[in-house]
């Protein structure tokens, strides 16, 4: 085997392309004009082996739901069409995941939004949007595509930035694979099964929502929040201290509204401890979570089968019956992250 053949075989192996699935191996161009032949482009144009596509479906538990052709479509980005037609202009365009990715992205946003809104009714809107992106955003989808082993199966073509479109990078193309798979599950099954698939693959992950809630002045934000709930004005109390006259003192401060303790914080100064206690009080409010046994999702009202979508009514008392939860208090925008901190005077 010559140098060109060895390089071609190694490149095909790295890109998960089987020589048996290629059009002609080795291709005639590699023998007739080895200097102009690009093995990486040739390997990128070849379809992945059916065994790899079937293995991906079985890793997701969808071996009996998705066919290798559908998995291949889910792994083919629309940018691949330009590269394919450039080298094979007389052949039909390959099926891409453009429409599937759009439908899957909408389903992911629906399931994540209703789950987070029902689980955390007091969560501020900007934090809710950030949490949805953290659970089902582009970076998360690209990370999941890497976890399930879909990277070698991706067929795409890198594009540069234009005045109308940003540059297409590998994470952008990878994020379309999980979205397309969600759309295929919805196409073959029903909305409740798709929701369960999304909960198992996406929403079962732990995301620290405390990192999304930042306040420039949590004491003032807490004061306005307590007033909106018509509770007593918050008061700071020193709970414990040690080493006041040493180089490393520690103070523990609690914030109370009447007899109820709202939060607690510590620091090397009273001001720092009071700041953290106010921040902890706001975190406890905004991150109050609905118990799992009381969690009801609006999409649970949909029928398990598409045939009786508009006539299906869940039996009373069942888990499928949707009972709307209480609306959370409107958020306090003053002194939260991204705000100016200016208080608008009330209109006369």
C-alpha positions as CSV (number, residue, x, y, z in Angstrom):
1,X,0.0,0.0,0.0
2,X,1.4,3.4,-1.0
3,X,1.6,6.6,1.0
4,X,-1.5,8.0,-0.4
5,X,-3.5,4.9,0.3
6,X,-2.2,4.8,3.9
7,X,-3.1,8.4,4.5
8,X,-6.6,7.9,3.0
9,X,-7.3,4.9,5.1
10,X,-6.1,6.6,8.3
11,X,-8.2,9.7,7.6
12,X,-11.3,7.6,6.8
13,X,-10.8,5.7,10.1
14,X,-10.7,9.0,12.1
15,X,-13.9,10.2,10.5
16,X,-15.8,7.0,11.1
17,X,-16.0,6.2,7.4
18,X,-15.9,2.6,6.5
19,X,-14.1,1.7,3.2
20,X,-16.9,-0.7,2.5
21,X,-19.5,2.1,2.5
22,X,-17.5,4.4,0.3
23,X,-18.3,4.8,-3.4
24,X,-15.0,3.4,-4.7
25,X,-12.1,2.6,-2.4
26,X,-9.5,3.8,-3.1
27,X,-11.1,6.5,-5.3
28,X,-9.7,6.9,-8.9
29,X,-8.6,10.5,-8.1
30,X,-6.2,9.3,-5.4
31,X,-4.4,7.2,-8.0
32,X,-4.5,9.4,-11.1
33,X,-3.8,12.7,-9.4
34,X,-2.5,12.1,-5.9
35,X,-1.1,15.7,-5.4
36,X,-4.5,17.4,-6.0
37,X,-6.4,14.7,-4.1
38,X,-7.7,15.8,-0.6
39,X,-8.4,12.7,1.5
40,X,-10.1,14.7,4.3
41,X,-12.7,16.1,1.9
42,X,-13.2,12.7,0.3
43,X,-13.8,11.1,3.7
44,X,-16.2,13.9,4.7
45,X,-18.3,13.3,1.7
46,X,-18.8,9.6,2.4
47,X,-21.8,8.4,4.4
48,X,-21.2,7.0,7.9
49,X,-21.5,3.2,8.2
50,X,-25.0,1.9,9.0
51,X,-23.6,0.1,12.1
52,X,-22.5,3.4,13.6
53,X,-25.9,4.9,13.0
54,X,-27.7,1.9,14.5
55,X,-25.4,2.0,17.5
56,X,-26.2,5.6,18.2
57,X,-29.9,4.9,18.1
58,X,-29.5,2.0,20.5
59,X,-27.4,4.1,22.9
60,X,-30.3,6.5,23.2
61,X,-32.8,3.6,23.6
62,X,-34.4,4.3,20.2
63,X,-33.2,1.3,18.3
64,X,-36.7,0.2,17.6
65,X,-37.9,3.7,16.8
66,X,-35.4,5.3,14.4
67,X,-34.0,3.7,11.3
68,X,-30.3,4.2,10.1
69,X,-31.6,6.5,7.4
70,X,-33.3,8.8,9.8
71,X,-30.3,8.9,12.2
72,X,-28.2,9.8,9.2
73,X,-30.5,12.7,8.3
74,X,-30.4,13.9,11.9
75,X,-26.6,13.9,11.7
76,X,-26.5,15.8,8.4
77,X,-26.3,19.6,8.8
78,X,-27.8,21.8,6.0
79,X,-24.3,23.3,5.4
80,X,-23.2,19.9,4.0
81,X,-25.4,20.3,0.9
82,X,-23.1,23.0,-0.5
83,X,-20.0,20.8,-0.2
84,X,-21.8,17.7,-1.5
85,X,-23.2,19.5,-4.6
86,X,-19.8,21.0,-5.4
87,X,-18.3,17.5,-5.8
88,X,-21.4,15.6,-7.0
89,X,-23.4,18.2,-9.0
90,X,-25.5,15.6,-10.8
91,X,-26.8,13.7,-7.8
92,X,-29.7,14.4,-5.6
93,X,-29.3,16.5,-2.5
94,X,-28.9,14.6,0.8
95,X,-31.6,14.8,3.4
96,X,-30.6,17.3,6.1
97,X,-31.8,18.1,9.6
98,X,-32.8,21.7,9.0
99,X,-36.5,21.3,9.6
100,X,-36.0,18.7,12.3
101,X,-33.7,20.9,14.2
102,X,-36.2,23.8,14.2
103,X,-39.0,21.6,15.4
104,X,-36.8,20.0,18.1
105,X,-35.6,23.3,19.3
106,X,-39.2,24.5,19.8
107,X,-40.1,21.3,21.7
108,X,-37.0,21.7,23.9
109,X,-37.9,25.3,24.7
110,X,-41.5,24.3,25.5
111,X,-40.6,21.4,27.8
112,X,-37.8,23.3,29.6
113,X,-39.9,26.5,30.0
114,X,-42.9,24.8,31.5
115,X,-40.8,22.6,33.8
116,X,-38.7,25.4,35.2
117,X,-41.7,27.8,35.5
118,X,-43.7,25.2,37.3
119,X,-40.8,24.1,39.5
120,X,-39.7,27.6,40.5
121,X,-42.7,29.9,40.4
122,X,-40.9,32.9,41.9
123,X,-37.9,32.8,39.5
124,X,-37.2,36.1,37.8
125,X,-37.8,36.2,34.1
126,X,-34.2,36.9,33.1
127,X,-33.1,34.0,35.3
128,X,-35.7,31.8,33.8
129,X,-34.4,32.5,30.3
130,X,-30.9,31.8,31.4
131,X,-31.9,28.6,33.0
132,X,-33.7,27.4,29.9
133,X,-30.6,28.1,27.9
134,X,-28.5,26.2,30.4
135,X,-30.7,23.2,30.2
136,X,-31.5,23.0,26.4
137,X,-29.3,25.7,24.8
138,X,-26.9,25.4,22.0
139,X,-23.9,24.6,24.2
140,X,-25.8,22.0,26.1
141,X,-27.0,20.3,22.9
142,X,-23.5,20.3,21.5
143,X,-22.2,18.8,24.8
144,X,-24.9,16.1,24.8
145,X,-24.1,15.3,21.1
146,X,-20.5,14.6,22.2
147,X,-21.6,12.5,25.2
148,X,-23.7,10.2,23.0
149,X,-20.9,9.7,20.5
150,X,-22.5,11.6,17.6
151,X,-19.4,13.7,16.7
152,X,-17.9,11.3,14.3
153,X,-21.2,10.9,12.5
154,X,-21.8,14.6,11.9
155,X,-21.7,15.7,8.2
156,X,-21.3,19.5,7.9
157,X,-19.2,22.1,6.2
158,X,-17.6,25.1,8.0
159,X,-18.6,28.5,6.7
160,X,-17.2,31.9,7.3
161,X,-19.0,34.9,8.7
162,X,-21.0,37.1,6.3
163,X,-22.8,40.4,6.9
164,X,-26.1,38.5,7.3
165,X,-25.0,35.2,9.0
166,X,-22.4,34.4,11.6
167,X,-19.7,31.8,11.0
168,X,-20.8,28.2,11.4
169,X,-18.6,26.4,13.9
170,X,-18.5,22.8,15.1
171,X,-20.6,23.3,18.3
172,X,-23.3,25.0,16.2
173,X,-23.5,22.0,13.9
174,X,-23.3,19.5,16.7
175,X,-26.2,21.2,18.6
176,X,-28.6,20.3,15.7
177,X,-28.2,16.5,16.3
178,X,-30.0,16.3,19.7
179,X,-32.7,18.7,18.5
180,X,-33.3,16.6,15.4
181,X,-33.5,13.4,17.4
182,X,-36.2,15.0,19.7
183,X,-38.2,15.9,16.6
184,X,-37.9,12.4,15.3
185,X,-39.2,11.0,18.6
186,X,-42.1,13.4,18.4
187,X,-42.8,12.4,14.8
188,X,-42.8,8.6,15.6
189,X,-44.4,8.7,19.0
190,X,-46.5,11.3,20.9
191,X,-46.0,14.5,22.9
192,X,-46.0,12.9,26.4
193,X,-43.3,10.3,25.3
194,X,-41.2,13.1,23.8
195,X,-41.5,15.1,27.0
196,X,-40.4,12.1,29.0
197,X,-37.4,11.6,26.6
198,X,-36.4,15.3,27.0
199,X,-36.7,15.0,30.8
200,X,-34.5,12.0,30.9
201,X,-31.8,13.3,28.5
202,X,-31.9,17.1,29.3
203,X,-33.9,18.1,32.4
204,X,-32.5,15.4,34.7
205,X,-29.2,17.3,34.9
206,X,-28.3,19.5,37.8
207,X,-27.8,23.2,37.1
208,X,-26.8,25.6,39.9
209,X,-29.4,28.3,39.5
210,X,-27.9,30.3,42.4
211,X,-25.1,31.4,40.0
212,X,-27.7,33.1,37.8
213,X,-29.1,35.3,40.5
214,X,-26.8,38.2,41.3
215,X,-27.7,41.5,43.0
216,X,-25.7,44.7,43.2
217,X,-27.6,45.8,46.3
218,X,-29.4,42.8,47.8
219,X,-30.4,44.7,51.0
220,X,-32.5,47.2,49.1
221,X,-33.9,44.4,46.8
222,X,-34.9,42.4,49.9
223,X,-36.5,45.4,51.5
224,X,-38.7,46.0,48.5
225,X,-39.5,42.3,48.2
226,X,-40.6,42.0,51.8
227,X,-42.7,45.1,51.4
228,X,-44.4,43.6,48.3
229,X,-45.3,40.5,50.4
230,X,-46.7,42.8,53.1
231,X,-44.4,41.5,55.7
232,X,-42.5,43.3,58.5
233,X,-39.4,45.2,57.6
234,X,-36.3,43.0,57.5
235,X,-33.9,43.5,60.5
236,X,-30.3,42.3,60.7
237,X,-29.1,40.5,63.9
238,X,-25.7,39.3,64.8
239,X,-26.0,35.6,65.6
240,X,-22.4,34.7,66.3
241,X,-18.9,36.0,66.1
242,X,-15.3,35.0,66.8
243,X,-12.0,36.8,66.7
244,X,-13.3,40.3,66.6
245,X,-10.0,41.8,67.5
246,X,-7.8,39.3,65.6
247,X,-6.6,39.3,62.0
248,X,-9.3,36.9,60.8
249,X,-12.6,37.6,62.5
250,X,-15.8,35.8,61.4
251,X,-19.3,37.2,61.9
252,X,-22.6,35.4,61.4
253,X,-25.6,37.6,60.6
254,X,-29.2,36.6,60.3
255,X,-32.0,38.7,58.7
256,X,-35.4,38.5,60.3
257,X,-38.9,39.6,59.3
258,X,-40.7,39.6,62.6
259,X,-40.0,36.2,64.2
260,X,-39.2,34.5,60.9
261,X,-35.6,34.2,59.8
262,X,-35.3,34.9,56.1
263,X,-31.6,34.2,55.6
264,X,-28.2,33.9,57.1
265,X,-24.7,34.8,56.0
266,X,-21.1,35.0,57.3
267,X,-18.1,37.2,56.5
268,X,-14.9,38.8,57.8
269,X,-16.9,42.0,58.5
270,X,-20.4,42.8,59.6
271,X,-21.1,44.5,56.2
272,X,-20.0,41.4,54.3
273,X,-22.0,39.1,56.5
274,X,-25.1,41.3,56.2
275,X,-24.7,41.4,52.4
276,X,-24.5,37.7,52.1
277,X,-27.5,37.2,54.5
278,X,-29.6,39.5,52.3
279,X,-28.5,37.6,49.2
280,X,-29.2,34.3,50.9
281,X,-32.7,35.5,51.7
282,X,-33.4,36.4,48.1
283,X,-32.1,33.0,47.0
284,X,-34.4,31.2,49.3
285,X,-37.3,33.1,47.9
286,X,-36.6,32.9,44.2
287,X,-35.4,29.3,44.4
288,X,-38.4,28.0,46.4
289,X,-39.2,24.8,44.6
290,X,-42.5,23.1,44.1
291,X,-42.5,19.5,45.6
292,X,-42.2,16.9,42.9
293,X,-45.5,15.2,44.0
294,X,-47.3,18.5,43.5
295,X,-45.7,19.4,40.2
296,X,-48.2,19.6,37.3
297,X,-47.1,20.5,33.7
298,X,-49.5,22.1,31.2
299,X,-48.4,19.7,28.5
300,X,-49.8,16.8,30.6
301,X,-53.3,17.7,29.2
302,X,-52.3,16.4,25.8
303,X,-53.5,12.9,24.8
304,X,-51.0,10.0,24.7
305,X,-52.1,9.3,21.1
306,X,-52.4,11.9,18.4
307,X,-55.8,10.6,17.2
308,X,-57.9,12.1,20.0
309,X,-55.8,15.2,20.5
310,X,-58.8,17.6,20.9
311,X,-61.3,15.3,22.5
312,X,-59.1,13.7,25.2
313,X,-59.8,14.6,28.8
314,X,-57.6,13.2,31.6
315,X,-59.6,11.5,34.4
316,X,-60.1,13.6,37.6
317,X,-57.6,12.8,40.3
318,X,-55.1,11.2,37.9
319,X,-51.5,12.3,37.4
320,X,-52.4,13.6,34.0
321,X,-54.9,16.1,35.3
322,X,-53.4,19.6,35.2
323,X,-54.0,21.8,38.2
324,X,-52.6,25.3,37.7
325,X,-50.3,26.4,40.5
326,X,-50.3,29.7,42.3
327,X,-48.8,32.6,40.4
328,X,-45.5,33.9,41.9
329,X,-45.1,37.5,43.0
330,X,-43.8,39.8,40.4
331,X,-40.0,40.1,40.5
332,X,-38.0,43.0,42.0
333,X,-36.0,44.5,39.3
334,X,-34.1,47.1,41.3
335,X,-30.4,46.2,42.1
336,X,-30.5,43.0,40.2
337,X,-27.8,42.0,37.7
338,X,-27.8,44.0,34.6
339,X,-29.8,46.9,36.1
340,X,-28.7,50.5,36.6
341,X,-29.8,50.7,40.2
342,X,-31.8,53.8,39.6
343,X,-35.3,54.0,41.1
344,X,-37.8,55.5,38.8
345,X,-40.0,58.1,40.6
346,X,-43.7,57.2,40.7
347,X,-45.9,58.9,38.2
348,X,-48.2,61.6,39.5
